[in-house]
Every structure is written in C-alpha cells, then in structure tokens.
Amino acid sequence: MLNDLENFYLNQPEPNKSCLLALRELILSLDENMADAWKYRMPFFYYKNKMFCYFWIDKQTKEPYIGIAKGSEFTHPLLEQGGRSRIKILRIQPNQDLPVDDIQVILRKAMTFY
C-alpha cells in the first residue's frame, strides 16, 4: 500500500508527475541532510530536520512550484514573493527542461540560512 507522499506523485497528471519526480531527486541529492516527508497535505523537504521547501500545484495554471521557507531572506530574479510574508516561490514550467542550474543556485543559497 502506498503512503500519502507516494500517492501525491503518482496521482499527478503528466507532465507534472515526471517534473515533480525529477525535482524530488534533484532536491534530495543536494545534501545528505535533506529528507522528504508528507506535511500539511503536501510534499515537504527538510534540511537538517527543519522545514526547507515544499511542492504545490498552482490552482490557476495547474503547474507546479517550489515554495522556499527562507525565501524572504534573499533575492533571486526567478523567486516570487506574492502576498506571502516568509515564503517565496519558484514556478516550474513542466513542459520545458528544468532550469537545473538556477534551481541549484536558489536552493543552495536557501541552505545557507540553516
């Protein structure tokens, strides 16, 4: 039987499913202290046992984004603050190649705040 985290990924329509699974592997490969879990009914990633980032699907565009917990601590042209106080998001275009270098730069910068 699959758990909620596994079901989240498996129940996503393509191309979101493949995109999110690739992002998951990318994030987990950043550091041995990175782990994922199911929290607040979404996939969450923890760095050194502290909330780091999460995946969510935009209700209007139906495209995924990464919510970065310490996003308000730094700036990057791809990050959006929106109406959020602490979290910034990184929108992902699932029909395009992942901007791996940009994602790594952003997440490694966020890791410096832990």
Secondary structure, DSSP 8 states (H G I E B T S, - for coil): ---HHHHHHHTS-TTHHHHHHHHHHHHHTT-TTEEEEEETTEEEEEETTEEEEEEEE-TTT--EEEEETTGGGS--TTEE-TT-SS-EEEE--TTS---HHHHHHHHHHHHTT-
